[in-house]
């Protein structure tokens, strides 16, 4: 965006940030008293990523338990539906759906909201690291981490 565009087109309003951060119901302490919209949005994105990973691991734990204790793969769909522990899948799935909806609101802002502080720059770099799979980006991921470490060292 050019410098001639109004600031409101470059960063979300505080009201919009409140709407986004409350969309998935996850706490965002940095929002209160924060002056860097880039940091707020990036931290929100990172919180969504962390929660999504936690839920995926929870799904795997439930699935592993069902395999070990209920012979899950040999059950028919009807038998699987009757297993009480399988209800946890629906709860996790609903939470993952809520995170997907929150992503829809946060991701466009993450791409367009600039950082105004060092902490905001680091938060945006943290968000970028969530995008990169270290196994798929064997060169880019460690390079980005190294650059982030360099900036932290230089900006002390």
Buried (B, 14 or more C-beta within 10 A) or exposed (E): EEEEEEEEEBBBEEEBBBEBBEBBEBEBEBBEEBEBBBBBBBBBBBBBBEBBEEBEEBBEEBBEEBEEEBEBEEBEEEEBEEBEEBEBBEEBEEBBEBBEEBBEBBBEBBEBBBBBEBBBBBBBBBBBBBEBEEEEBEEEBEEBBEEBEEBEEEEE
